[in-house]
Amino acid sequence: MEDVFYLSNLDQLKVLSDPLRVKIIWSLSDHEKTGKILSEELHMAPSKVRYHLTELERVGLIRVVRTELKNGIQQKFYQPIAENISLEKVASLLNGETVPDLDNVLKENAFCALEALRKNIARSDLQARKFLFIPFQARLTDHEAKVVEQKIKAIYTYMQSKSNRSTQEKTKTFYTSLSFFPTQDQ
């Protein structure tokens, strides 16, 4: 699986603008799943889930990672194309066109991120000093915001490089979620 996939056209963004598709991608990020598994997990008709999987696969946001024959039926196991999907390269396209339900997608993405946070907290052995949660807003100049963005990317790159290495030392999985964007001052 790639580290980051950059959306490169409005078709990909439009396909991703459906909140259910965001839910599907989040669900697949845990581990590969079939349409049947997803339909049971999401309490939806298999045909509806299959339609959305087809659309996500068509624009390259998910892929079939393996197939398996079960009771004479070929099952496809899907996985997101990357651990992270970035809007960075389509941001300029958004200024010229509106994407339907973008607000709903952002809300659904935030909900999925909170749900992942909740599940990871529930599975973890929290100790007071090992849990760091800092919601914060800051007033920054454009230059300062660029510095913060670079530092966030550096932390991400550092963590990713450590996740992909092999080591003899005991490791633990740490969950992190961070959003950084300008808001409209009231």
C-alpha positions as CSV (number, residue, x, y, z in Angstrom):
1,M,0.0,0.0,0.0
2,E,1.3,3.4,-0.9
3,D,1.9,6.0,1.8
4,V,0.0,8.9,0.3
5,F,-2.3,9.0,-2.8
6,Y,-2.9,12.5,-4.2
7,L,-6.2,13.0,-5.8
8,S,-5.5,14.4,-9.3
9,N,-8.8,15.1,-10.8
10,L,-12.4,16.2,-10.1
11,D,-13.8,12.8,-10.9
12,Q,-11.9,11.2,-8.0
13,L,-13.0,14.0,-5.8
14,K,-16.7,13.6,-6.9
15,V,-16.5,9.9,-6.2
16,L,-15.1,10.6,-2.8
17,S,-17.7,13.2,-2.1
18,D,-20.2,10.5,-1.0
19,P,-20.0,10.1,2.8
20,L,-20.7,6.3,2.4
21,R,-17.6,5.9,0.3
22,V,-15.5,7.7,2.9
23,K,-16.9,5.2,5.5
24,I,-16.0,2.3,3.1
25,I,-12.4,3.5,2.7
26,W,-12.1,4.0,6.5
27,S,-13.4,0.5,7.1
28,L,-11.0,-1.0,4.6
29,S,-8.1,0.8,6.2
30,D,-8.2,-1.6,9.1
31,H,-7.7,-4.6,6.9
32,E,-8.8,-6.0,3.5
33,K,-12.4,-6.9,3.2
34,T,-14.9,-8.2,0.7
35,G,-18.1,-6.5,-0.4
36,K,-20.1,-9.1,1.7
37,I,-18.1,-8.3,4.8
38,L,-18.6,-4.6,4.2
39,S,-22.3,-4.9,3.6
40,E,-22.7,-6.8,6.9
41,E,-20.5,-4.3,8.8
42,L,-22.4,-1.3,7.3
43,H,-25.8,-3.0,7.5
44,M,-26.5,-2.4,3.8
45,A,-27.6,-4.3,0.8
46,P,-24.6,-6.1,-0.9
47,S,-25.6,-4.6,-4.3
48,K,-25.4,-1.1,-2.9
49,V,-21.9,-1.7,-1.4
50,R,-20.8,-3.4,-4.6
51,Y,-21.8,-0.3,-6.6
52,H,-19.8,2.0,-4.3
53,L,-16.8,-0.4,-4.4
54,T,-16.9,-0.3,-8.2
55,E,-16.9,3.5,-8.3
56,L,-14.0,3.7,-5.8
57,E,-12.0,1.1,-7.8
58,R,-12.9,2.9,-11.1
59,V,-11.2,6.1,-10.0
60,G,-8.2,4.3,-8.4
61,L,-9.0,4.9,-4.7
62,I,-9.2,1.2,-3.8
63,R,-7.9,-2.0,-5.4
64,V,-8.4,-5.7,-5.3
65,V,-5.5,-7.2,-3.3
66,R,-6.5,-10.8,-3.6
67,T,-9.3,-13.1,-4.7
68,E,-10.6,-16.3,-3.1
69,L,-12.9,-18.9,-4.4
70,K,-15.6,-19.8,-1.8
71,N,-18.5,-22.1,-2.5
72,G,-17.9,-21.5,-6.3
73,I,-18.1,-17.8,-5.9
74,Q,-15.1,-15.6,-6.5
75,Q,-14.6,-13.1,-3.7
76,K,-12.6,-9.9,-4.1
77,F,-10.8,-8.5,-1.2
78,Y,-10.3,-4.7,-1.3
79,Q,-7.9,-2.3,0.2
80,P,-7.4,1.5,-0.1
81,I,-4.7,2.5,-2.6
82,A,-2.8,4.3,0.2
83,E,-2.8,4.9,3.9
84,N,-3.6,8.6,3.3
85,I,-5.5,10.3,0.6
86,S,-4.6,14.0,0.0
87,L,-6.6,16.8,-1.6
88,E,-3.4,18.9,-2.0
89,K,-3.2,18.6,-5.8
90,V,-6.9,19.2,-6.5
91,A,-7.3,22.2,-4.1
92,S,-6.9,24.6,-7.0
93,L,-9.7,22.8,-8.9
94,L,-12.1,23.4,-6.1
95,N,-12.0,27.1,-6.6
96,G,-13.4,26.8,-10.1
97,E,-16.1,24.2,-9.4
98,T,-18.3,23.1,-6.5
99,V,-18.2,19.6,-5.4
100,P,-21.6,18.3,-4.2
101,D,-21.8,17.4,-0.6
102,L,-18.2,18.3,0.2
103,D,-19.3,19.5,3.6
104,N,-21.0,16.2,4.3
105,V,-17.8,14.3,3.3
106,L,-15.7,16.4,5.6
107,K,-18.2,15.8,8.5
108,E,-18.2,12.0,7.7
109,N,-14.4,12.0,7.5
110,A,-14.2,13.8,10.9
111,F,-16.7,11.3,12.3
112,C,-14.7,8.3,11.0
113,A,-11.5,9.8,12.5
114,L,-13.2,10.3,15.8
115,E,-14.5,6.7,15.7
116,A,-11.0,5.4,14.9
117,L,-9.7,7.4,17.8
118,R,-12.4,6.0,20.1
119,K,-11.6,2.4,19.1
120,N,-7.9,2.9,19.5
121,I,-8.3,4.4,22.9
122,A,-10.6,1.6,24.0
123,R,-7.9,-1.0,22.8
124,S,-5.0,0.7,24.4
125,D,-3.5,0.5,27.9
126,L,-3.6,4.2,28.7
127,Q,-1.3,5.7,31.2
128,A,-1.7,9.3,32.1
129,R,1.6,10.4,30.7
130,K,1.4,8.4,27.5
131,F,-1.9,10.0,26.3
132,L,-1.4,13.3,24.5
133,F,-4.5,15.1,23.3
134,I,-4.2,18.8,22.6
135,P,-7.0,20.6,20.7
136,F,-5.7,24.1,19.9
137,Q,-6.2,27.1,17.7
138,A,-3.4,29.6,17.0
139,R,-3.2,32.9,15.2
140,L,-0.3,32.6,12.7
141,T,1.2,34.6,9.8
142,D,1.4,32.8,6.4
143,H,5.1,32.2,7.0
144,E,4.5,30.7,10.5
145,A,1.7,28.5,9.1
146,K,4.1,27.2,6.4
147,V,6.7,26.4,9.2
148,V,4.1,24.5,11.2
149,E,3.0,22.6,8.0
150,Q,6.6,21.6,7.3
151,K,7.1,20.4,10.9
152,I,3.9,18.4,10.8
153,K,5.1,16.8,7.5
154,A,8.5,16.1,9.1
155,I,6.9,14.4,12.1
156,Y,4.7,12.3,9.7
157,T,7.8,11.4,7.6
158,Y,9.7,10.4,10.7
159,M,6.9,8.3,12.1
160,Q,6.4,6.6,8.7
161,S,10.1,5.8,8.3
162,K,10.1,4.2,11.8
163,S,6.9,2.2,10.9
164,N,8.5,0.7,7.8
165,R,11.8,-0.4,9.2
166,S,12.7,-3.8,10.7
167,T,14.1,-3.8,14.2
168,Q,15.0,-6.2,16.9
169,E,13.7,-3.9,19.6
170,K,10.1,-4.2,20.9
171,T,7.7,-1.8,19.3
172,K,4.2,-0.6,20.0
173,T,1.6,0.9,17.7
174,F,0.8,4.5,18.3
175,Y,-2.3,6.2,16.9
176,T,-2.2,9.8,15.8
177,S,-4.6,12.2,14.1
178,L,-3.9,15.8,13.2
179,S,-5.7,18.4,11.2
180,F,-4.2,21.7,10.3
181,F,-6.1,24.3,8.2
182,P,-7.0,28.0,8.2
183,T,-10.4,29.0,9.6
184,Q,-12.5,32.0,8.9
185,D,-12.2,34.4,11.8
186,Q,-15.5,35.5,13.3
